[in-house]
Amino acid sequence: MLMEPFVTQRGRIVHQDSLTYMRQAMADESVDLIFTSPPFALTRKKDYGNVAEDEYVTWFEAFACEFHRLLKPTGSLVIDIGGAWIPGQPTRSLYHFELLIMLCRKLQFHLAQEFYWWNPSKLPTPAEWVNVRRVRVKDGVNCVFWLSKTPWPKASNRRVLWPYSDSMLDLIENGYEAKRRPSGHDISDKFQRHNGGSIPPNLLAIPNTESNSYYLRYCKERDIKPHPARFPARLPEFFVRMLTDVDDLVLDPFGGSCVTGEVCESLDRNWVCCEVVPEYIEGAKGRFTGMPSENNRSEPDYYKIYSPSALWDSDSNDDILPEDGGQSRPQTVNHDDAAAAPKVTNGVTPNPAKRLKQPRLID
């Protein structure tokens, strides 16, 4: 039995399969932005439901046809989608790239730009390949595909500027020599103009940490199971700011805990979230109870990332690479002993006098 919609000043949470709702209740070219994080094609089944990798593109196509119908010509579709590993081996699935190709080649969406959401707080996974066999680095980004019905969706990067760096502020204040650089770039005098901030790249550094939010406290006090795959509010907020105006309509067809709705409510956008699990809707109501949105306002203004060469030492011996590519699982090591003894890989002990360079950071 379907619940009555939960209605706020700006939007509503609908207890219904979004495919049915879109077909029955939403008009052609009525939506300005569809922002969503659909269930990923993961190898392990999740409580919120996820589709097997070999079925994923076909399953998603029915939703995508409705997305294309609903979007205004100036509208955008933004999909946050994580990658997956092929079971039993350290290689990646291509399902999310196959999805992108289907959306563009078959349904005639345009790829306006691809973004990468880097979660600085993400644990080193998958543990087997990253921590145990040490043959891969941790999977720290999700792909975020920004698509549109035309090559010219409405957008403005002035809505999402970064603060200028100290060096850029110095350049603006003290000037520079405008000329063609050895790289071939023509640096004009327009670079000295103060435009209110720096244009961000398509790498979004947003931590996904929410240990004591009002949403979680609300769920705990009412014995409600929170949604296990929430994304941080900063992620939809970036695209809502950049791609929509006040009073525009935003749809999240896989609403979950309704983070998208909370962001739209605070930014005066109209919104609809669809969710099929009643318990997740009960928890989502906590985002609209009159409490001020926390929205991760306590997070740092910026993050630093190490240069890849921060610990490289060109005149020291590297460990010998495993000839089988890590196919043989290493023996279990006593951590107390390992802390006191140098690591041995394939019978080779690293140089104990190996020098580490001073770590370098990239702002």
Number of C-alpha atoms within 10 A of each C-alpha: 6 10 12 10 15 16 13 15 10 18 22 17 25 23 22 21 14 22 16 12 14 20 14 9 8 14 12 14 15 16 26 27 26 26 25 24 21 19 18 21 24 19 14 10 12 13 10 14 13 16 19 16 19 11 11 18 22 12 13 15 16 11 16 18 13 17 23 23 18 22 24 19 19 19 27 32 28 25 20 21 20 21 17 19 15 13 12 7 10 18 12 11 17 13 20 20 13 12 16 18 16 18 21 15 11 10 14 15 22 20 20 18 12 14 19 19 20 18 18 16 12 14 11 15 14 16 14 16 20 16 14 15 18 15 16 18 13 16 17 16 19 16 18 22 19 20 24 26 23 17 13 13 19 16 17 12 14 15 16 16 16 15 14 16 12 9 9 17 15 13 15 16 12 9 14 14 9 13 12 11 9 7 6 8 9 11 14 12 12 9 14 18 11 13 11 11 16 16 15 13 10 12 14 18 18 21 20 18 16 14 9 8 13 17 22 19 16 19 20 13 8 10 10 16 13 21 19 12 13 16 21 18 21 20 21 22 21 15 21 27 20 17 22 23 16 12 14 18 22 28 27 25 25 19 28 30 27 29 25 29 29 24 23 27 19 14 17 16 21 22 27 22 28 24 22 19 18 15 16 22 26 17 24 26 19 19 22 19 11 7 10 10 18 12 18 16 10 7 11 9 8 10 12 11 10 12 13 11 13 13 14 15 13 10 8 14 12 14 15 13 11 13 9 7 11 16 13 10 11 12 8 7 9 8 9 8 9 11 9 8 11 12 14 12 13 11 9 11 15 16 12 11 7 12 13 11 12 10 12 14 12 9 10
